[in-house]
Amino acid sequence: MKIIPAIDLLDGQVVRLYKGDYQQKKIYNQNPQDQAKLFAESGFNLIHVVDLNGAKSGQFDNLPHLLEMIEKLDISIQTGGGIRSFQDVETLLEAGISKVICSSMAVRKPGEWIRALQEYPDQCILGMDLKDGKMAYGGWKKTSDQSLNAFLQPMIEAGLKEVLCTDISRDGTLEGPNVNLYDDLSKQFPGLSWIASGGVSSAGDLDQLRQIPVDAVVVGKAYYEGRISLQELIEKSE
């Protein structure tokens, strides 16, 4: 199981939100380059970066920070936030982003998302954000009544390989990941690689996720709040 450290960017600062609420933010580092350098020097070659400004504006407000990380630290970045169209996917990949994570686009513009999957199957990750078992989008303000099977099957046929699944009720809460959810999903869709996100609070949580197993887990607030050390993250990663 791969551990992917997270950096959430808002107004050029490293922050964490509580259940996606922009009004409940906490700043952990004023300089995202310093944070990325710390991860890189600890041995992580892939960082999960969320552009929280972009998620609202539909623009890649924090892209300069990402490109500086890639250039100076020689790392790979997977990113989401603000990706609204096939052209956006191309723009980010051509700029040097390793993988893009799309959620709202998959719901609102399924045709363009399918095209992206067909042309870039190894670089497109579905961001499946679940709220009470339903797909949430639009900054987690709206939910879809479509079943997960109906939602995922056309994407799987188009080449979908990876899904980053966030249980919104656990995001930023340090209450522990929804292990049962990831267990069910990995069994229901065994052909997909699952990346768990949300709720991780301890090294023990990582051990639980490894038993399912999931392919990777994004760790953010647990690290920033000192619940898991960098050394523990490295030891738990493969």
N, C-alpha and C positions, 0 to 999 in steps of 0.2 A: 504494500500500500504506500503510495507516494504522498508525502506531506507537502502542501503548497502554502507558504505563508502569504498572508493577504495585506494589501495596502489599499485602504479606501481614501480617495482624494476628494476633498471639498475645499474650494477656494485655495488650492495649492497646499493644503495642510493634510496631514495624516489624521484621520478621525475614525470613530466608530459610531454608528447610529444604534438606537434601541428599537428593534422591530421595524427598521426602515423609516423611522420618524426623524425627519430633518430637524425638528424642534428639540429632539433629545440626542444631541451629539456631544462627543467628548473628544478634545484634541489631544493626540498623543505625541505628535512630532510636528514642529513647524517646518521642517525641511524633509520632503519625501526622498531626496537623493541620499541623505544620511541614513534613512531607514532602509532603503534598498541596498545600500552599500553594506550595512550590517548583515542583512540576510545573505548577500552574495559572498561576503568574506567568511560566513559561517558554513558555506558549502552548498547553498541552495542555488540551482541554476534556472529555476522557473518561479516566477512571482505572479500572483493573482492580483490584478489591479482593477479597482472599480472607479469609474469616473462619475461621481455622484452629481457633479454639475451637469455633465452630459446627459445623465439619466433624466434630468428635468428639461434641459434646453434643447436636446437633440443635436447639439454641437459637441465636438471633441475638445472641450475646454482645456483639459489637462493633458492633451496629447504631447505637448512639448516636454513635459516632465517624464513621460514614458519613453520618449525617444532618447532623452538624455541618459536615462537609466541603461537603455540598451547599448548606447554608444560607449559610455564610460565604464560600464561594469561587465559587458559581454555576457548578458543574461537573456533569457527568453521571458516574454511577458504574454500572458493571456488576459484579455481585458473585455469588459462590458460597460455599458452605459452610453446612451446616445446613438446606438446603432439602429437606424430606422429603415434602411434600404440596401439592396444589393450593391449599389455604388458605395455606400458607407463601408460595407465589408471589404470591397476591393481597395478602397482608400487606405484603410488601416493595415491590411496585409501588405500592400505595396510600400507602405511607410516603414515596415519592419516589424510589425506586431506578429507574434508567432501564431496565436489563435484568438479568434473573436468569440464572444459569448453573446448570444442573442435570445431575448425573451419576448418583449413586446412585438418585435418584428415578426416573430413566428406566429403570433396570434392575429395581428392586424394586416400583415402582408405575406400570407403564406406562400403565394406564388414566387415572390422574390426570395424568400427564405429557402424554398425548395431549390431554386436556381443556384443559390449560394452553396447549398449542400452538394448539389450535383457537380459543381465546378471546383469546390474546395472541401471535399469530404474530410480531409485530415486536419483542417484548420478551423472548422466551424463546430462550436459547442452549443448545444441547446441549453439555455438557462431556464430551467423549469422550477418556477417559484410557486410553492403550494400553500394555499390558505384554506384551512379546513378541508383539505383533500382536493381542492379545486385549483386550476391554473390561475395565478394572479398575474396581472400585467398593468402597464401604465403607472409605474411607481407603486405597484401593489395596491392601487386604489380600486381596481376592477377585477372581477373574476369571470371565468368562462364556465359554462355549464356542460361543455363537451367532455366526454369521458376521456380518460388518459389513453386508453387503447386507440380510440378514434383519432385522438390528437397526434399520437406518436407514430402510428402505422405508416402514413404517407411519408413521413420523414425517414423512417427506417428504410423504406423502399427507395428513397432518393439518395441514401448513403450515410444517414446519421450514424455516428459512432460513439459520441460522448455526450453525456447529459450531466450538467451541474445542477443538482437538486437542492433547493433551500426550503426548509420548513420555516416559514415566516414567523410562526409562533415561537420558535426557538432562537431566531436570529438576534445576536447581541445580548442574549439573556443569561448565558453561562449556566443554563439549566440542564445541559446534557443534550446530545443529539437524539433525534427521533430514530433510534436504531431499528425499531419494528418497521418503520416506513421504508428505510433503505433495504432492509431484508426482503420485504414484500416486492419492492420494485425490481431488485436484482433477480428475484425468482420469476417474476412475471415477464421481464424483458432481459433474458440472460445474454442476448447478443450485444447488448450495449455496455459501454464502460460508464460506471457511475462515480461521480465526484460528489461527496457529501459536503454540505455547507450549513452551518447554523447550530449553535448551542454547545459546541465543544468547550468543556471546562477543565479537563484534566487529562493527564497521560492515560489514565484508566479508560476514558472515553475512546481514545484512539485504539486501545486494545480491543474494546468491544466492537468497533467498526471493522477492525481487521478480521474478526471472526466471521463476518457476514458472508463473504468479504465485499468491501467496496474497493474500487481501484485507486481512489485518491480521496483526500480530504483537505478542504481549505480551513486553515486555522488563522483566526484574527484576534478577537478580543481576549481569548484565554491567554495568548502570549502578551498582549499589551497590558493586561491586568496582573501579570506575574504569576498566573496559575500554571503555566507551562514554560519552562526555560528553553532557550535556543538549543541547548545541548540535548534536552529531552526530545525536542522536535527532530533533531538530526538522528538521534538513536532510534526513533520510531519510524523514520522514513526508510524506504528501500530504494 
